[in-house]
Amino acid sequence: MKRAISGVIPAVAVAICCLALLASAQITFPPEVKALRAIHDELKDSSNNLNWAKSGDPCTSNWTGVICYPDQSDGYMHVGELRLLKLNLFGELSPKLGELTFVTILDFMWNHISGSIPKEIGSLSNLKILLLSGNNLTGPLPAELGFLPNLIILQVDYNNITGPLPKSFANLRSAKHFHLNNNSISGQIPSELSTLPQLLHFMLENNNLSGQLPEEFSQLPKLRILQFDNNNFVGTIPPSYSHMSGLVKLTLGNCGLQGPVPDLSSIKHLRSVDLSSNQLTGMIPTNRLSDNITAIILSNNLLTGPIPTNFSGLHLLQKLSLDKNKLNGSIPSSLWQNVILNGSARLLL
């Protein structure tokens, strides 16, 4: 009996020793190694910019773009960031990306990747930044992306994304940046997105969006940039947009909008407004705009009446475009009074 016990003790000691060596070596978590190999197999690296060898450990062998962090709870290294920006990559994004459960940043920007965005990315609960801009991605935005509780930045601009904006994006309570411009996204913008408490930049220009602008967007408490130009909306600019107190930039050019120009005088930090190439009617509001304004672009509408004197004395104004309207009367002599113009300043009346 003593011999049996004595034989067990060395075996246990060896096992403990092996575990200790494993922890000290801090190799990459094996399921993540398998996932990375699957991700590599779906990509085409004709320029050989990836040094993802068939052998070797991703975290300890410095695989291109693979950034790892140790986890003391299990003794392994885990993929925390995958940064593959501008590597001339082709191919498709693998669903195995959803198995990098510790990842916080996925960056595939400015490659030539095609195919759809894998819905499995929506299971990455630690993901904070998803950068897919400047590829050839097609298909819809997966509704599963709306279930990323820590996502701060979503950039899928300059692709060929189609289909509607998922209502599930209203769940992205940490989101600050939506850069979805220059795609073929269609349908109406969900009013549910007006509940996002942290959203700063909302960029949807150059898509195929339709329907009315949600008046509820005036409730976005931290919104700084709203950029929706070159879409196919109907109806008017909601009067509630006059109350977007934190707005810095508003662009709604070439959107098929009708009705009056909203009074934006209460938006104290507004720097740029572009409502050009619509079918806006009536007179230009006479209340003075923000002293921070640098660009006012109202050209190519159906505006009538005189040029208001409230455009005078805006000392930062560099571009005022009112041409191709039905304005009458004289140009106020004080228009450029106390304004310091730079080389790109323009006055189009």
Salt bridges, closest charged atoms under 4 A:
GLU32 OE2 - HIS78 ND1 2.64
ASP41 OD1 - HIS40 ND1 3.94
ASP41 OD1 - LYS54 NZ 3.50
ASP71 OD2 - HIS78 NE2 3.95
ASP74 OD2 - HIS78 NE2 2.78
GLU81 OE1 - ARG83 NE 2.67
GLU99 OE2 - LYS96 NZ 3.09
GLU192 OE2 - LYS167 NZ 3.99
ASP291 OD1 - ARG288 NH2 3.13
